[in-house]
């Protein structure tokens, strides 16, 4: 038997749905995870002495007002098990259990709920499995069935302490870093990757989920992007911390594996590159593609032309195909027979694969407990995560928080790059396109068509703008580049004619976003300054009382500030030339 209680000789053919048993103390069906038939420890019996324990061989008698928990089918136990509570009946009842049992089990550490189950909802609405980074991630929302599977899944998940302990659920936007490594382990993995290595950041996706959970953007970061890797503190086996020195102008994929760098180094590299604060990471290797595609009985992909790649060993005729196992891995690894033959072409294949996988996981075909458990097992066995989501219950909370996003509001995009004139094998950031794209994500703007862009309603009446000579403002630096306050004042005075602007030094606190505070009677000045600076409405903070004649407004430059004259407000439309595709698009074919 393995650590999760599965795999003992003779037990491999047990249908997980047959593990659902009736608990007479609660009136609910629960998942018994122990193949021995005894199940997890139960609360002390509050009935009179003499009652026999359920599930024990020879438990022949019972109290007249209670029933013992029935045993699994085919275990050979005698006693008073109710036939209707096991086998197929339990499987049917499990599907009716609804979300209440899962939610209360999470809250009570696995204890059963005494509340009545909620009405059944369709699997399409009640499950959301996010899969990204090709090897990516599957978050077991579990809201559609009473899956109390923490015992089995906890032991599957591997954790890395990256020095960040963020809670699983947050009220703000969520940034999840997904890393697919080129490491390979186990038998039969001779075609790809570095044998025995921790691997490099071969496939990296930053998944941003909006604060209101109406949309999500998945940014693919090319592995050959030349970038800077910051200093990285890494936890050592003895509990000490070793700082791996940073490097400038190196390939992005060396942010993992090289010089002892762990996923926290890739985490810090992506934060530096995009300006986004990451909440969590998930990492998996090549085996995850094979295992997960097998667990879902294959993923449909489309080839716009014949593909015959001798390096990945992928052979596909034009048209649609269902790939799994080694063929699925070959599909997400191939590049020489599609597009330009570059890593950018491979990214587009991976995005097609991920969109199809998400669509399949959200389909009604995955409403059965047995199939869901297979997928959850494959996903959690493949995952390495940060300690903030390092248990099955935390993953469930995390997935449940994100499940509100509709499939057609998930957009895959690739970070814009240009060929590196100094090295044809690498690429450099296309800052003209990348910076507005990053700002869109930073300010929670959706790339998906028709996604929520904020509260509706009638547009507000235009505010009268004050002339430049009347704009009075104190500028402080609360997170911008060094010297930003003086640079901004110089720009305001010399370029805009705002002679009443003053450098007030450093702000007492650091801000992630630039903020302009003004009084009601300074609204015209604020309108002028906001237009000059390209400030979003969220940056404008009006106080309650009017200000005196010589009292200045307060402009605090946050981390989103780059330079005076560079708009802080993000565009509302995807920048022209940025490759992106909707996860719900079924008409994508590799060309």
Buried (B, 14 or more C-beta within 10 A) or exposed (E): EEEBBBEEEEEEEBBBBBBBBBBBBBEBBBBBBBBEBBBBEBEEBEEEEEBBEBBEEEBEEBBEEEBBBBBBBEBEBEBBBBEEBBBEBBBEBBBEBBBBBBBBBBEEEBBBBEEEBBEBEEBBEBBBBBBBBBBBBBBBBBBBBBBBBBBBBBBBBBBBBBBBEBEBBBEEBBBBBBBBBBBBEEEEBEBBBBEEBBBBBBBBBBBBBBEBBBBBBBBBBBBBBBBBBBEBBBBEEEEEEEEBEBBEEBBBBBBBBBEEBBBBBBBBBBBBBBBBBBBBBBBBBBBBBBBBBBBBEBBBBBBEEEBEBEEBBBBBEBEEBBBBBBBBBBBBBBBBBBBEEBBBBBBBBBBBBBBBBBBBBBEEEBBBBBBBBBBBBBBBBBBBBBBBBBBBBBBBBBBBBBBBBBBBBBBBBBBBBEEBEEEEEBBBBBEEBBBBBBBBBBBBBBBBEEBBBEEEEEEEEEEEBBEBEBBBBBBBBBBBEEEBBEBBBBBBBEEBEBBBBBBBEBBEEEBEBBBBBBBEEBBBBBBBBBEBBBBBEBBBEEEEEEBEEEBBBBBBBBBBBBEBEEBBBBBEEBBEEBBBBBBBBEEBBBE
